[in-house]
Amino acid sequence: MTNDKISEIEQKYMNKMQLKVNCIDTNVIIAEIARAGGKTDGVMAPRIVRVADAMPGEMSFLVHKTYVSLMTNIVPNIRAVFSQITASGRPLLEEGVHYVIGAKKLPPHFHKPRRPITYPKHSIVFVTGHHLKLVSSDMPESSAGDSAVHAFIEEMKLQKGQRLKSRIFPAVRATFGSNRDCPYYLGITGVTDTARLDLGEDNWYEEYERNMNEDVITDIVNASLHKDYAVRKIYELNNALRSETNPLVVMKMQETIRKMKHRVDIWNPILNEMRRNQSYYIRASSFVNKDFLGLKFFQTQRDSLSDDEFYSSICNIRIRRVVDMFFCNFKNERHCYNDSYKYSSILSFDLTDSFRLTAGYLKYFRRSEPLLLGYDPGGFSSLVVAQQDQRTNECRIQKEFFVYRPWDQVQLAAKFAEFYADDYDKDVEILLYYDRAGNKRREELEQITTDARILQRELENHGFRVRLMNEGQKTIYHYEQYMLLSMLFSDRYKQLPRVLIDENECKNLVSAINLSPLKRRDDGRIELDKSSEVKVPIQYQAGLTTQLPSALIYLLFGLYAEKLPSEISQNPILPDNIMI
């Protein structure tokens, strides 16, 4: 902050983590903060404003795993922070005055960006002429040919570090502007929850923790407090001067202001120099925000979440254990895909438009090919949707849906129709697969069949043609499911397709697969351990229990059960050393 900008100070609550980040403010800031810790409103948004103010006319990247998330989640959240009403009754930043989003023509009082804005309808431009360009890992061309002075990275754990380093970071490079002395120049601001390696999330950003020089950070804090004290004193004295009438007091106050301005002039270049080549890595649990969240929040989270989820999401404890999975050969890097969307169509929307993602925007969706549905009914109802590609011998799981009590097949069918109805050729029959497991009583199997028929009816009410595929099917057992999954995800059987899951549109399914444990009974039989469906409250079950994976199992077994070797069905006890 320079002297000519010390005109007004707004009071804003910040927790200790946010205060540290905004005080230290080094070239690289990495914040690993648990749920509800205040990452966006206390770290990301204020940092964006400071960078935009310090480097007028330049361009920065706003980075996420997918461009769709940037449009539908990240930008609206940042916009909401800018619009927060302060104690003075005004927003922090006023749209149209301090910034614009998706504007093809800038207001006349805005400074002109140093370089033309290549994609104005997908940019955030500030009054200084600094603008944010949206960039995603799944669309590397979004950063092609550009040179950014700073990168703001949201939800780092969801992004592959190697992909960022090879595709995005090279575009954060030197420019010919006049901002090379700025402490934010060629810097990074990243925020994330704690990565769970057992769910396939990437902890690539933890390497920055080793780059931090604690001694220099301490010096930065001391210098920053000295400067901030002077800034605050200038503001208070300027306000007091407006009402002071005693000439001697006025002279003393003006002399103090002069000294404080001199202090700011001294500390600013020192701070800039210290911050320019430093990284700051901070970790905090949700308890850092306890004064704001209140005790009830933590009690609710403890009662609602599993131990692992509570430790990682709330306590910010890094979980390293590996789950003994029922999907034993499943690997995120081999069996998930992230090139999910047809961006040629999506990019026609402005950030100010109301964009709704439907099946027509999915890259691998084909409107004239049958949709294949796996369905697990019950208090928590799960539905996974797939299509097969005979040319490439692939089965792509492209979407997940779920509802839980008091909602049922009516709402589940409505969700499905909202996503598919406008894009799917309704003359093409939908194939619905559901449970025929051998651990069910006759009454349970009859109820499952009834539930499937109700879903069929509700889907047909939306104009779809649906065929139930499990009518009269033989009972299937967990060991058969386990064997088929082992074969499918081993990628070694040419008679079986390659199963790929959309990690963007099926994120709960991917998470839950990694948390679906194998259970070996005393008699040697193999089962899917479904105890999580009892332990986890129903509203949190989507990504933490075996519900969605069960729907996938019913689909895959219905499609490919005949590919199992005949001897498997005759030998239900699989030895530990069976060759897959």
N, C-alpha and C positions, 0 to 999 in steps of 0.2 A: 504494500500500500504506500503510495507516494503522498506527499503533503497536500497536493491539490485535490486528492480524492477523499480526504478526511472530512466529510461533510455530515454524515449521518451514520449512526450505529443502531442496529435493530437487536433487541434482546431475543435470544432463542435458546431453548433448553437443549443441552447436549449431555449425553452420558460420558463417563470417563474415557471410554474408547474413542468416541468421536472427538473429544477435546484433544486427546493425544495426537490423533491423525491430523487434525486441522492446525495444531500447533507445530508439529514436526514438519509436515508438508514437503517431504523430500522429492527428488526426481522420480523415484519409483516408490509407489505405495502399494503394498499387498495386504489386504485385510481379510483374514480368515475368521469370519464371525458367525456364530450360531444363529439359529432362527430368531427373528424378532429383535435382533441386536441393533438395528438401525443402520444397515449398510447403505441403502439408497438415499435416505433423507439426511444422513449425517456424514457420509463419506463421499459417495459418488456425485451427488448433485452439487454440493458446495465446491468440490474439486473441479467439476466442469465449469462452473462460473469463474473460478480463479484462473483457470487456464485460458478461457475465452477472454478474460480481461487483460491477462498478461501478454498474450500473443495475438494482437489484433490482426485481422485479415488472413490468418492462417487456417489450416484445416486439421482436424483431429478425427480419429476413427472411434466409433461406438460399436463395440464388437460383442457378438453373442454366437452361440453354436449355430442357430438357424436364423435366417432373415425373417421368417414368419414370427418368431418370438420377439424379435426387435420391433416389428410393426404392431403386434397385438398385445405385448406385455411390457417390454422395457421402456419404449418411448412414452406410452401412457403413464407409467409410474413416475418417470422423471418429470413429465409435464405436471403431474399431480403435486409433486414437491414444489415446483416453481410456483404453483397456484395457491400454496398454503397461505392463509391469512395471518398476518403478524399482529402484534399487540397494537400497532398503529391503525389496524383496520384495513391495511393494504396487502396485496399479495407480495410474496418475496420478489418475484419477477412478474411483470405484467406483459402478457402476450400482445404483440403488436407494438409495444414500446421498447421492451428490453430484448425480446427474441421473437422469432416467428418459426412456425413448423410447416413444412410442405409448401412454402410460398414461392410462386414463380416470379413474382416481382417484389423486391424489397421496399420497405417504407423509405421515404426520401431522407429521413434523418439517420438512417443506418450508414455506417462506413462501408465502403466497397471492399469486398474480399480481394486479396492480392491476386488470386487466380480464379478463373471462372468456376462457378459451381456446376459441376457436370451433371448432377441429378438433383435439381432443387426440390422436386416434390417429395423426395425422400431424405431431406436434410433439415437440420435444426440450425438456424442462423441467428447469431447474437448481434446486438447493436454495434459492437466493435468490429463487425465484419468477419469474426471468427465463426467457422461453421463445423458442425459434426456431420460426418458422412457415415451412414449405416454400412457395416461390414460384417459378414458372417463366415464361419468356417466352412459351412456347407455350400457356399457360393464364392469360391476363391476369386472369380472375376470381379467381385464387388470392390476389390482393392487394387485390381490390375492397373498399372500405369500411373498410380497416384503416389504422392509423397505427403505423408502426414507428419505433424510435429509431435503428436501425442496419441496414445491409444488408451481408451477406456474399455475395460473388459469386464463384462457381467458374467456371473455364474461360471467361474473358471473351472470348477470341478467337472462340469458337463462337457468340456472341450478337451480335445486331444492336444497335449502340449506340443507334440512333434508337428502336428498340422499347423498350429499357430505359428510356430517358429519358422516353418518353411514357407508358409503362404502369406501370413499377415505381418509379422514383425519386419521382414525385409522392406516393407513399404513405409515403415516408420524410419525415415532417413533424413539426411541433411537437405535443407532447401537454401535458396538464395536470398531469403528474407533477412531481416535485421533483428531476429529474436534469438540468436545463438547464445547470448548471455543469460537468457531466461532460465531459471532453475527447472522449469517444466519441459524444456526443449528436449525432444527425443525421449520422453519419459513414458511411464506406464502407470495407470491406476487400475487395480484389479480387486474385485470383491467376490467372495464365495462363501458357501457353507463348507463344513468339513467334508472332505471326500471319504466315501466308504469304498475301500478297495475290494471288499467282498461283494459289492454290487457292480463292479466294473468301472467305477468312477476314477478319474485320473488326478493324482496329486502332484502333477508336474510343477506347480507353482511353489512347492515347498523348498525348492532349491534356492529361492530368493532369501529364505530365512538365514542361510549360511553367509549371504553377502552383506549382512548388516553389521556395521561398526558401532558397537554400543557406546564407545567413548565419544565419537563424533555426534551421535544422536543426543547424548546428554548435553554436549556443548550447544547444539541447535536449540534444545529446549530452553536453556538458560538465556541465550541470545534472543530467542523469540519472545520470552516473557518480558525482557527488558524493553523490546520494541513495542510490544502490545500495551505495556503499561504507559508508554509515552503517547501512543495513539489514543488510548482511552482518556488520558489527561488532557490532551488537546481538545478532544470532543467535549469534555465536561466544562473546560474553561471557556471555550467558544460559546457554549450555551449560557454560562453564567454571565458573560460579558453583555449579553443582550439586555439584562436587567440591572446591571451595576452602574451606579451614578457617581460614586466616589472616585475622583481622578487618580488619587494615589493607589487605590486598590486596582483600578483599571491598568495602571502602568505596571504594577507587580504581576498581574495576571498575563499581560502581554509579554512581559519578559520571560515568564515561565513557559508560555506557549512557544516563544522563540527557542528556548533551550530544549524543549521537548521535540520540536521539529528538527533541531540539529541532531538530537539523539536518533531520531528516525532515519535521517540522512546517513548517519554513521553506520547504523545496524543493518539497513537494507542491503547494501552491497556485501557485507560480511555474511549475512544469512543466505543470500543468493549463491555465494561461492561455496558455502558449506553444503547447501542442499543440492547443488547441481550434480554432484557425483556420488550421491548417497542413496541407499535403499532403506526403506523402513518396512518391516514385516510385523504385523500385530495379530495376535490371536485372542479371541474373547468368547466366553460362553454367553448364553442368553441372560445370565444373572447380572451382566454388566448393565442391563436395562431394567433391573428389578424395581427401581423406584418408579419407573413409568408403567411397567407391565402389571405390577402388583402380585401378591402371593397367589391369588386365585389362578392366574395364568399357569404358574409352575405346577400347582396341584393338579390342574386339568391335564396338562401335558404328561405328568408322571402317571396319572391314572389311565391315560389313553394310549400311550406309546409302549412298544416293547422295550426291553432293557437296552438293546443295541441301538435302537432308533433314538431313545432318550439320551443315551450317552453321546451319540454323534451330533444329533440335531440341536440339543439343548445345552449339554455340558461341553461340547466341542472336544470330545475325546476321540482320538483317531483310532479307528478299529482296523485291525490288520488280519484278523482271523479269516480262514478259508472255510466255507461251508461245504460239508459232504453232501453234494447235490444229487437229487433224483434225476436231474438232467445232466448226467455225469460228464458228457463230452461237450456240453455247451460252452462256447467262448464268445464273449461279447465282440471281440475284434474279428471273429470269423463268421459269426451268424447274425450280426446286425448290420443294417445299412442306414446311412444318414442322408443320402441324396434323394430326399423324399418328395420334393415339390417341383412343380412346373413354374419356375420363376419368370419365364417369358410372359406368363399370364398375370402372375401376382404383382409384378413390378408396374403394371399399368395403373395400379391404385395409388392414390396420394395418401400421405400419412393422416390427412384430415378426413379421408373417406372412411365409411363404415365397412370394414373388410371382414367377411365371414368365410372361414376355411371350409370347403366341401370336397367331396371325392374328386371332382373334376380338376382340382389343383394338385392331386397326387400324381407323381411322375409315372408310377407303375400301375395305376388303375386303368382298366380297359372296360369301357361301358358295355360292350357286347359279349364279354366273357362271364361265365357264371361266378357269382359270389359264393364262397364257401364259409359257413358259419359254424363255429364251435360254441356250444352253449352249456353253461353250468348254472342251473336254477337254484333257487333257495332264497333265504333271507337276504343274502348278498348274491345278486344275479350278475353273471359275467358273460360277455360275448366277445369273441375275437373273429375278425374277418380276414379272409385270404383269397388270393387268386393264383391259379397255376399257369405257368408258361411252358407249354410243351416244347417250344423251340429251344429254350435254354435249360430245360429240365429243372425249373425252379418253382418253389412254392413260397410266395411272399405274404407274410402276415402284415397287413397294411393298416389295421385300425383296431382299437379296443373300445369297448363300451361297458359300463357297469351301472347298476342302481342298487339301492339297499332299502330295507323297510323304512317307511311305509310304502315306498314306490315298488312297482312290480313290472310285469310284462308290458303294460300300457306305456309307461314312461320309457322303458328300454327300447321298445319298438319306435317310439317317437324320436328318441335320440338317433337311432339308426336312420330313420327316414329323413331327418333334418340334414344328415350328412350325405346320404346317397340318393335321395328321391329325385333331385333335379338332374342328376348326371348318369344314372343307371338306366339301361334299356330294360324296362319292366316286362318285356316279352321274354326275357331270358330268365330261366328258373333259378331261384336261390336254393342251395342245398344246405340243410340244417342238420348238424350232428350233435348228439348229446350223450349223456352218461348211460352206460350199461355195465357198470362195475360189479364185480362178483362179491363185494363186501356189503352190498345193499340187500335189505329184506325185500320180499315181494311187494309189500305195501309201499316201500320207498321207491321202487322201480316204477310202480304204477303211478305214483305221484309225479315222478320225473317226466314220464311220458305225458301225463296230463299238462304239466307246466310247458312242455315243448309244444303241445298242440295249442295252448293258449297263446304262446308267442307266435306260432304260425298264423293263428287267426288275426292277431293284432298287426302283424306285418302285412298280411293280405288286405287289411282295412286301409292300409296306406298305398295300396295298388300293386304290391309285389306278388309274385307267384313263388310259393315256398313248398318244397318237398321235404318231408321228414325222412331222414336216411337211416334211422336206427330201428324202424319197425321190424320186429321179428329177428333182430340181430342177436347172435349168441352172446352169452355173458363173457365179459373180458375181465382180466385180473391185473393187479398192479405189476406183477412180474412180467407180464406180456407188454404192458405199457413201457416199463423200464427198458426192456430189451429193444423195443422198437425205437424209443428215443435214443438209446445208445447207438443204434445203427444209423439213424437219421443224422445225428450230429457228429458222427465220426468222419463223415465225408469220404467214406471208403467204398460205398456200395453204389455201383453205377445204376442198378435197377431202382434206386431210391432218388428222389429229387433232392436238391439242395434247399434246405429250409432257411429263409432269411426273414428277420423281423425288423420292422421300421422302428428304430430306437427313438424317433421323435414323436410319432403318433401312438406308440405302444410302450411308453416309458414305464408305466406301472407293471406291465407284463414282464419286461426285461428285468426290472428290479425284483419282482416276485419270483421269477425263475431262479435267480441267484440265491434266493432265500427259501427254496423248496427242498427240505432235507430228505435224505434217504433214511428209512427206518428198517432195521433188520429184526425180525421177530425171533423168539427163542427157537422156533422150529426151522429157522433158516430162510423163511419166506421174506420176500422184499415187498415193502409198502412205501407209499408216499405219506410222509408224516404230516398230517393235517391239523396238528394240535394248535398251530397258530390261528386257525379259524375260530378257536374258542378263546384263546388268550387275548387277541387283539380286538379292541372295540370295533364295531361294524363300520363306522365311518372312516376308519383308518386302514381298512383291510386291503384296499386295491393294490398297493405296492409292497405290502408286507406279509401277505399270506398266500396260500396255495389256490385261491379262488380263480384268478385269471389263468394261471398255468394249467389248472384242471380243464378249463374250457379249451385251451390249446391241445391238451392231450386227447380229448374226445374228438376233436377235429382231425388230428394227425392219425389217430388210430382208425377212425372211420375211413380215412382216405387210403391208408397204406398198410392196414393190418394183414392183408393177404400176402404181403411181401415177407412176413416173418417166416423163418424156417419152420417146417412142420414139427420138428422135434421139440421146439420151444414149448408149444402148447401141451406136450406130453410130459414135460419135466418142469414143474412149477418152482422147484427149489434150485436157484442159480448159485453155483459155488462162487466164492470170492474171486477166484482167479480165472473166471470165464473169459475167453478171448472174444473181444468185440471187433 
